[in-house]
Amino acid sequence: MTTVYKHVSYLWDEARAAELAGDEVGLLIYRSNLLGADLRITNYGGGNTSCKTTERDPLTGHDTEVLWVKGSGGDIGTLTRDGLAGLYVDRLHRLRKVYRGREHEDEMVELLQHCIFDLASKAPSIDTPLHGLLPFKHIDHLHPDAAIAIAAARDGKQITRELFDGKIGWLDWQRPGFDLGLKLLECVEHHPALIGVMLGGHGLFTWGDSAHACYVNSLDVIEQCGRYIDEATRSKGTVFGGMKRTTRAAEERRAQAVALMPVLRGLCSSARPMIGHFTDDDRVLEFIASNDLERLAAMGTSCPDHFLRTKISPLVLELPADADLSDAPALRDRLVTQFESYREGYRTYYEMHRGADSPPMRDQNPVVILYPGVGLFSFAKDKATARVAAEFYINAINVMRGAEAVSEYTALPRPEAFAIEYWLLEEAKLQRMPKPKPLSGKVALVTGSAGGIGKAIALRFAREGACVLINDMNTARLLEAEQELRQCLSKDQFIVAPLDVTKPDTIRSAAEAAVLAFGGLDIIVNNAGLSISKTIEEHSGQEWDLLYDVLVKGQFLVTQKGVEILRRQAMGGDILNIVSKNALVSGPNNAGYGSAKAAQLHLSRLSAAELGQDGIRVNAVNPDAVIAGSNIWSGGWAEGRAKAYGVPVDELPEYYARRTLLQTVIEPDDIANACFAFVGGLLGKSTGNVLNVDGGVPAAFVR
């Protein structure tokens, strides 16, 4: 065992492992989670791990050997028992008798179902035979950057032989499947002293007699690869042919990214709405500033796990790092030509390699976009997929860097890449994925979303697939909301930022945070508000100004910033204004609040009339008496309304319910449902409308 690791992290905890003693499957999961926690070893969803145990066969009562291996579509970093496939080892070996050769490879995947031992198994992956046919108790198949760098080098086979003194075998590139499993078995049978096998252009197989021995063997091999690359890099003196371009300062990169991302997102969303991710990681900046950028980027990635998430190659923007990006139409015109060239290249790639049974061509837009001097942008169906694509491309950069240091980088041949990308088994996996939710690919900014109506709207949108920006002017309330939402939403579904609708700087910074996190905006909900209920004589001018600043000017300022982003995207969008029945009903002690709400409502109509030409819909929701979790009931509003209606404060909710036609209390979720009705896809041709959610107040009827 190596005593000091630099290129991997040794995370094994003897105490934790001792708790799992005797539970080989538990130790498999523990080992897998440790390996998956280090992105230098494998990315999300990449690689697979296994162990073999002796179990009692429920049909015969005899002991039988069972393979436990990561199931299809799983992730070793988050693997749990229900993510494993359990199969009879003897049945897997019997498949050798019915295997009809590589041209019938795909039928073997269906036959794996006949080898299932554990009826609760996850579907077995195409890599199952690679684990099941080998004789070892514990096996790791990983995609470490350092190992793939050698596997993707022109002299990779020779380097592997010399570096490991024949202890690591080599198999040339071959698509995963039953035949590769047979070749692995043949390799270890002819070379029993092997401690692992390097798969050309693909990854690494290592094994051990115990979970710990397998773990340490994997780390030792990866560490040795990393040290070899480090030494070669130092000897060479330069990486990627040296630096060709200047990298902008961090704040300048961020400003360029904010200006560019909505335009890129609009272009990448020509087939379906996409969510973006931006990174200016040091490894990215080194690569995109180099002399070898164009040559290596055009070659594409080598490991199938990389390009299945990133496409075979990225789009490298022909755009100066200090370009003026303020004129969105001019910028879009400049980029359209580059996007069309990329799409045409992808169409050519598809037509050149397609077969009679190839699935239809998929989205032709790039997934990864490199902006020299600024950073990397990635776009996908959701934030997690876009983020993982960027992580995988950084791994590909690491691979290219290492391969160029030790020899010369070689990419997977295009026909082989196409065979993987458009493999019928991969297509079947895509077809099995859940259908997108109504708001998948959408980004929403809901003002005042740390509580009450705003939080209910944001939660509803997130549960329908949207990414949301949670914000509030009250930082304590915002922190509390963040902690609560982390219990029910993933880290990729929302971000938080302070926002005071009366302060343009906070509106700008919050909107820019949404752009950097998700690529842009699609839905703006003006919900932030306050209320003051006083007679005309008691109402101060300062209170009047505050109401109009928050409700009317705040709606205007947030809409103004939102429209700027929506227009840069050129994808249309939705603006929803949470107004009130008080915009239409003339009640007592309500001159300031009621007139401000009326202004909000008419501003909604004016915005709808102006923004329709951009495909931007503007609609209003008129709640009434939403008491639960609402800030407007503090600061004397409840007392003021109770006084106006001549009822005790504690009877106010009942009073509001009694006066409605439906005799019902209005909850925050009711408003959230109304908002979703506008943006969920069924009312895409409606704008300038008002939807009352007040239980039925006849005086508030619009018509």
N, C-alpha and C positions, 0 to 999 in steps of 0.2 A: 504493500500500500504506500502510495506517495504521502509524505508527511505534510507537505505544504502545497496547497493548490492555488494557482493564480487564474486559470482559465475556466474553472468550474468552482462551485461552492459545495464543500462537504457539510451536509446538513444532518447527518445521521445522529440521532439521539439514542444512546444506549438504554436509557431509562424507559423511553417511549417504546423502543423495540422490545424490551423485556416484558412490557405489558402485553405484547402481542405474541409472545413465545408460544409455539405450538399451533398458531393460526397462520398458516402459510398464505392464505388468501388475504388476510389482514395485513401481513407483511408486504405482500405484493402491492396492495393499495398504498401503504405507507411509502414504500420505495418509489412508486409511480408519482405520488404527489411531490416528493422531494425533487425528483428529476424534472418534473414539469414546472417547478417553481423557478427554475433557472432558464431564462430565455436563450442563453448561449448554448443550452443543451437541446432544447426543442421548443417550438412555438405552440400556441394554443391549437389543440386538435392534431398536432403533429406527433408522429411516432406511436409505438405501441409496446406494451410490456406484458409478460405472462409468467405463470408458474404452473407446475404440475403437482397434483396431489393424488392420494389414494382415497377413494370414496367407496361406499357400499352401493352396489348397483341395485336399484329398487326392483328390477325385474328378475334378477337371478339370486340376489342376496350375497353375491360374491364381491370381493374387492376388485375395483377397476381403476385404471389411471385416468384422471380427468385433467384436461387443459383449461386453465382459466386465463382469458386473454381480453384485453380491451376490445369492446364491441365497436361496431361501425359508427362513425361520427362522434366518438367520444373524445375526451381530453384527459391526458394522464395527470395533469396538474390538479384537476378537480374530480378525478375518478372516484367513484364510490362503488359498492358491491353491485348495485343495480345497473352499473355501466359495463359489467363484464359479460362475456359469453362463456358458458361452460360446455365443453364438448368431450365426448369419448375419444381418447387418444387412439385406441385400437381401430375405431371406425375411420378416423382420419387416415390411418395407414392403409386401410382397405380401399380407400379411394384410389390408391395407386393402380389397382387392378382395372378400374373402369376409366381411368384418364386416357383420353383419345388424342392428346397432343395439343400444341399451343393454339392451333386454329379452333379448338373447342374449349378454350380456357374459361370462357364466361359461364359455361354450364356447370363448372365445378362449384361456383358460388352457391347455386341453388342446392347442390348436393350436400353442402355443409349443413343445411338444415336437418338432414337425416343423421347427423352426428351429434345433435344436441343432447346433452346430459341434463342440464338444468333448465327446466321448462320455463323459468322466469328470465332466461338469457336475453341479453341484448342481441340484435342481429349480428352474426359474425362478419368481420370485415374481410376484404380480399387478402389481407396479410395473415390470416389465421393459419394457412398451411405452412408458412415460413416458421411459425412457432411450433406447430403441432408435429411436424415431421422431424424436427431436431430432437436429439435425445436428452437435452439439458433440462434441469429442474426449473431454473429461473433464466429468463431471456429478456434482454432489452433491445428494441429496435429504435434508434434515435436519429435525430437529424442535427447533430452539433455543427455549428459553423466551422470549427477548426477541422473536424473530420471531413465535412463535405468539401472544404477548400482543397484538401488533398484528393478526395474522390473526383473532383471536377477539374483537376490539373491535368495537363497533357501527359505528364510523366507520373500520374498518380499511382499506377500499378507498381512501377519501379520504386517510387518513393516509399510506398507502403511496405514493400518487401525489405528494403534496407533499413527503414526507420524502426521496424518492429522485429527485425531479425527472423522473419518468417513466421512469427507468432500470430500475425493477423493475415488472413487470407484475402483474396481479391476475386470479385465476380464482376465482369463487364456489365454495363447498363442493360437492364431488362425490365420490362413492365412487371409490377408485382402480380403474383398469382401462384397457382399450383406448380407451374413449371419452375419458377424461381425457387420455390420451396424444395423441389427435388434437387436442384442444382446446389442449394445450400447444404442439403444432406450429403450429396456426393462429395462436396468440398471437405466437409469435416470428417467423413469416413476415410478419405484418402490422406487427410492430415490431422490425425487425432490430437496433436499437441496444440492446435489452434486455440486461442482465447477469444477470437472474434473474427468477423469477416467484414471487409469494406465493400460496399456496393457502389460500383462506379457511377458517379454523378448523382448519387441518391442519398446514401447515409451509412449507418454503422450497425452491425449486429454484434452483441457481446453477451456473455452468459456466465453462470456460476452455479455452484452446488447449493447455495443458500441466497436468501434475499440480500443480505449484507455483502456477501462475496460478489454477487452480480453487480450490485451498486458500486462497489469499490473498483471492480474491473472496468466498468463503463467510465467512471471518472478518471481512472489512471490512463486509459487509452486516449480519452479526449485531451487530458492535460498534456500528454506526450505530443499529440498533434499540435496543440497550441504553442508549446515551447519551441517546437521545430519551426513553426511559422514565424514566431517572434525572432528567432535567430536569423532566419532567412531575410526577414524585413530589415533588421539592423545591418545585415551584410550588404543588402541592396542599396540602402540609404534613402530611397524615395518610394513613395506609394503612388499607384495609379499614374505613373509617368510624370509626377511632379504637378505643381499647381499652375493653372492657366488663368484663373479668374480671381477677382477679389470678392470676398464675402462681406455683405453688409453688416453693420452693427446690429445687435439684438433688437433694439427698439425700431430700427429701420426695417428689419425683416418682418417684424410683427405688423408694422403699418402697411407694408406691401402685401402681406398675406391677407389682412383685413379687406383691402381694396380689391384684391384679385379673387378671393374665394367665392363670393356670390356669382361672379361672371363664370368662373370655372364650373360651379355647381349647376348653373343653368345649362351650360353646354353638355355637361355629363348626364343631365337628366332628360335628354331628348327621348328616351324610351320609357323611363319611369323615374319618379322623384328619388334623388340620391342624397345621402347624408355624407358630410365631409369630415376629414381629419387633417390636421396640419402638424408637422414636426420639423424642427430645425436642429435635430440631434447632431452632435458633433460628427458622427460617422457619416451622416447624410451630407453635411456641409463639406467635408473633406472630399467625398466622391464627386459632388456636383461642381466643385471648383477645379477638378483635375483635368489634365490633358487627355486622359483616357475615357472621359465620361461618354462621349458619343459612341466610341467603338464598343465599349463594354455594355452600355445600356441597350444598344441595338442587337447585341448577341442574345440577350434574354437570360433568364435564370435557368439553373440546371436542375435543381431538386423539384420533383413534381409537387411536393407539399408547398413549395414557394409559388410556382406560377399558377397553380389552381386557384390561388387567392389574389394574385397580382396581375394576371394575364402574363403572357410570355415575355412582354417587354413594356416599358413605360413610355409615356410621351414626354420628351424633353422640350421644354418651351424655348422658342427662339425669341427671347424677350430680355432686354437689358435689365440687370438687377435694380438699376436706378430709374427705370422707365416711369413716366408720368401716367399713372393708372386712373386718374380722376374722371376722365371722359369714358363712361361705361360703354356707350354705343360704339365709339371708335375702338376701344379695347376689344370689344366682342368681335367687331369686324376683323381686327387683326388676328384674333385667335381662331376664328371660324375656319380659315384656310388650313391652319395647322391641325385642327380637329378633323377636318374632312380628309386630309392626307393620312392621318392615323386610321380613320375608319376605312378608307380605301385599302390601306395596307392590311388591315384585319380581314376585310372581305376577300382580298387576294389569297391570304393565308388559308382561309376557310375553303375557298373554291379549289385551290391547288391540292389540298390534302383530303377533302371530303370523300367518303365512300358512299356506296349505294344505301347503306343503313345508317349513315351519320345523322344525328339529331339536327334539327334546324339551327341555323346560325344564331348565336346569342348576341347580347348587347355589344355593339361595335365600339363603344366609347372606352377610353382608357380607364383603368382603375387607379394607377399610380401616375402622377404628374410631377416632374422634376423642374424646379425653377432655379437655375444656376444663380448662386449668390444669395438665395433666400431660403429654400427648403423644399420639403416633399409634401405634396397633397395627395390624399387618397379619397376615393368616393365609392360608396357601396350602398346596399339597400338599407342598412342601419348603422348606427355608430360603432357597435362592437365589430362588425365585419370590416368597416373602413379602418378602424384602429388596428385590427389584426393584420389587415393587408399591409399597412405601413410597417408593422413589426416584422412581417415576413420579408418585406423588401429590404429592410435594414439587415436582416440575416443574409439575404442574397448579396448585399454589398460586402458584408464580412467575408462571405465565401469568395467573391471575386477578388477582394483585397488579398486574402491568403493565398489563393491559387496563383495570382500574379507574382506574389513574393517568392513562392517555391518553384514556380515553373511558368506555365501560361494557362490562363483560364480557358476552359472549353465548355460551351453551353450544350444543352441537350439538342440533338438535331430536330429541326422543325417537324418532320413527319412523326417522330416519336412523341414530341410535345403535343401535337394534334391528337394522336392516338389516345393520350391520357386525358386531355381536355374534353374531347368528345367521345370518350369511352361510354358505351351504353350503360355500364354499371354506374358510372358517375352521373349520367343523365337520370337513371332510375333513382339515385340518391337525391338529386335535386327535385325530382317530381314528388318524392315522399315528404319533402319539407312542408311545414304548415303554410297555408296561404297567408299572404300579407294581411295585417290588420288594416282597418280603414284609414288610419293616419300614419301608417308606416311610410318612412321617407319624409315626413313633415317635421318642421321645427316651429315651436310655439313660444311666444313671449306673453305671459299673463301678468300684468302689473298688479302689485299687491297680493302676490300669490303665496305668502307665508301663512295665511290663515283665511278662515271664512269662505266666502264665495270664490275668491281667487284660487285658494288651495284646492277646492273641490273641482274647479275647472281644470287646473293643471293636472291633477291626479287622473281625471277622466280622460284627458287627452293622452297622457302617458300610457294609461291602460289600453288605449286604442292604438298604440304604436308610435305616438309622437315623441320627439325629444323636446324637453321643456326647460326654459330658463325660469327658475324660481327666484323671486326678488321681493324686496320690501325696503322701506326706509328705516324700519326698526331692526337694527342689527341683532338684538337679543332674540326677537321673534323669528328672524331669518335663520339664526343658528339652531333654534329649537325645531323649526320646520325641516331644516336639513337633516338633523339627527333622526327625526321621525320618518322622513321619506327614504332614508337609507335602509330602513327596515322593510320597505315594500317595493322599492324600485332599484334597478341595477345602477351601477356607477356610470354606465353609458347612456342612461335615459335622461339625466338631468344635471344641470349645474346651478350654482347659486351665485347671485351678485347683488350688491346693494343698489337700490334704484329709488330715487325721489323724483316724482314726476314734475316737481317744480324746479328742478335743477338740471339743465341741459347736459352738463358734464357727466352726471351719473347715468342719464339716459343713453348718451353716446357710449360710455364705457361698458354698460351692461349689454347693449346691442352688439358691440364689438366682441364681447366675450362669447355671445351666442354664435357669432360668425366664425370665430376661431375654433370654437368647440364643435360646431355642427355644419358649418359651411354657409349659413344664411338664415333666413326667416321665411315662414309661409303663413303663419297665423299670428296676428297681433290682437290681444284682448286688452282693451282699456277698462280695467276694473277698479284700480285704486281710487279710493274716495274717502270722504268724511261728511259729517252732517252737523248742521246747527239748526235748532228749532227755537226761534224767538219771534216775538211780535216785531212789527216794523219799528216801534218806538225803542225797543230794547236792543235791536240789532245794531252792532257797531260797524263802521266802515271797514275796520280791520278784518272783522269776521267775514264781511261781504267779499273783500279782496281774496281772503284765504279760500273761500268756497270756489270762486271763479278761477283762482290760480290752480287749484288741484283738479277740479272737475272739468273745466272747459279748456283752460290753457294747457293743463297737463295732458288731456286727451289729444289736443292739437300737436304738442311737442313730440309725444310718443308716436303718433301717427306720422308725423313729418319724417322722423328718423326711420321708422319702419318702411315707409314708402320708398325712401332712398335705397334701401337694401332690396326691396321687392323689385324695383325697377332695374337694378343692376343684375338681378337674376333673370329677369324677363320670363318669369314662369307664372305670372298672376299671383293670386294669394287672397287671403281673407283678413278683414279687419272687423272685429266685433266690439261694440261699445256697450258696456253694462250701464244702462241709464236708470230709469225708475218710472213707476206709474205716476210719480209726482211731476214728470215732464208734461203730463196731460191733465192732471187733476188739480184743481185750485182748492187747496185746503188752507186752514187757518195756521198762523204762526210759521209760515214756510216761504216767505218772500225770497230769501237768499238762496236756499237749497233748491226750491222748486223752479226758480227762474234759471239757475245754473243747469239744472237737469234738462230744462226745455232747450237751453242753448246746446247742450250735449246732443240732444236728439236732432236738432236741426243741422248741427255740424256733421252729424252722421249722414244725413241726406245730401248735404253739399259735397261731402267727400265721395259718396257713391256716384254722384253726377260727374265729378271730375276724374275719378280714377277708373271708371269703367273701360275706357279706351286701353288701359294697361292690363285688363283682365283681373283687376283687383276688385273683389266684392266687399261692400261695406254694409253691415247690418247691425241692428240694435236689439238688445234683449231688455225688457222692462220688468224687473222684479218688483216685489213689494213686501215689506215687513219680513225680510230674511234676518232673523235675530241670531241664530246659532253661529257662534264663532266670529261674528262681525264686529269690526272695530267701530262702525258708525253708531253702535248703541252705547258707546262710552262717551264721556265728555258732556253729559247732560241731554243728549238727544232723546233718550227714552223718557226722561222726566218731562221734557218739552212736549213730546207728542201726547203723553198721558194727560198733561195739563190741557192741551188743545182739545182733546176728546172727552175730558171730564171723567177719566177712569183712573183707578190706582195703577201704579207702575207694574205691579206684579200681575195685573189682569190684562195688560196690553197685548200679549200674544193671543189670548183668547178673544179679545175684542177684534183684533185684525182678522182672525179666522172667521168669526161670526159675520163679519160684514161682507164676505166674499160669496159669490154664487155657489161655489163648491164647498163652502164651509170647511176650509182646510188650511193648515199651516204650511208655509213655504219654507223649504230647506235649501241649503247651499247646493246639494246634489240636483235639485230641480233646475236650478239655473245652469249647472254644468251640463245637464241633459239637453237643455235648449241650445246651448252653445255648440254642442256636438252635432245637433240636428243641422245647424247651418254649415258646418265644415266637414261633415262625415261623408260627403260625396253625393248625396241625393238632392241637394239644393245648389248645385254648381252653377245654375243659371238664374239665381236669385240675388238681387242686390237692392239696397235702399229700403229694406223691409224692417218692420218692428214686430217682435214676438213678445207678447205679454205673458209673464209667468207670475201671476198675482192671485190665482184662485178664482178670478173672475170679478173684476171691479168695473161695473158698467160705465162709470164716469171716465174710465181709462180706455174704453174701446176706441181704436183708431178710426174706425169708420162706422 
